[in-house]
């Protein structure tokens, strides 16, 4: 039997005390900052560790954060970042979870942020899930709760489909891929076309896109930090390799939908959906009529919660694509309350 529980979370309903370690890192003060190909020069809130793996014939390094619980409850939470995000973007969530007793693992996926960016790689959600599984096994972690945001939501769903016995709970935070853009009629774009567009990326273009699509036209100065993080990769000496890997992962998310397999999920699942989100991959290539219908997260979130067996929906009426960035205290409180349902 499927059930839908809708919790509408508006400003002030939840509060979480300010946590240590939330000050902005050094080294990203200017909008024209340039960072190395593995994000050298941008500081993370915790020491960065590296998992060495051989994948598709290449020796690669997967960067990750491993943060111990303040008072351990014996459980682990794995945080999976989105395409335009990094492990560091989870900063306040990491602090809140560690304070609540959880060990926290936050990896940068291969091709992203501080991890290796191969010259040639066949990206798939299955491959990224297998890489993540290898990381967790190397750390002796057999079961964990997964929290996936944006592209990380697609990845978390794929991981749960591949390794259901290793997943305690699944939390999907404004995941992309709640609709199959290709099947709906969005034209495909080649990797070469994606690459050409990626090379045009700048601080201004990232900020403009995120303001319009993620935050409903609103902006807070603290968001600039995360824009600088991304823009610095494109401004640095590895910009061509960064752009190439991003072009490949854009093709991955467009051509590898997970939404059709949602009925097969067999782990406790909660969707956390900022209702102002309008993210849709390829919207700029769609017809005007289709463009208006894409990325309607109030509809998409409800539909996903009805499709995934026994899923719950937590709706943030006043938030957008990144509730953990936009309203971290409220989001963290809601997430921790949900994780506590598994004992």
Number of C-alpha atoms within 10 A of each C-alpha: 4 11 14 19 15 13 14 15 18 13 12 8 10 13 15 13 8 12 14 10 13 11 10 14 14 10 14 21 12 11 16 15 20 25 24 19 25 19 20 15 16 22 16 18 20 14 10 18 14 16 18 15 15 10 16 12 9 13 11 19 21 24 23 23 22 17 18 18 21 15 12 14 13 9 18 24 23 25 25 29 27 25 19 17 22 24 25 25 21 20 21 23 23 31 23 25 23 21 17 17 17 26 23 23 23 24 29 26 26 23 28 28 28 27 22 22 24 18 11 13 16 12 17 17 22 15 17 19 21 17 19 23 18 16 21 18 12 12 12 9 15 13 19 20 25 28 27 24 28 23 25 26 28 26 30 30 28 24 23 23 20 16 14 17 13 17 22 20 23 29 26 26 29 31 27 30 23 23 21 21 23 16 10 12 13 21 15 15 14 13 18 12 11 18 20 15 12 20 18 10 17 20 20 14 13 17 19 14 13 22 17 15 19 23 23 17 13 11 16 9 6 11 14 17 17 20 21 26 27 23 24 27 29 26 22 19 14 17 21 18 20 27 23 23 25 22 22 21 23 22 18 17 22 19 15 15 20 20 18 12 13 18 14 12 20 18 21 19 25 25 25 27 27 29 25 22 23 24 23 22 21 18 19 11 14 19 12 10 8 14 15 12 12 21 22 17 26 17 11 20 24 20 15 22 24 19 20 24 20 19 23 25 24 25 23 22 16 18 23 28 27 26 25 23 19 20 16 20 21 20 26 22 19 19 20 15 11 17 22 10 9 11 7
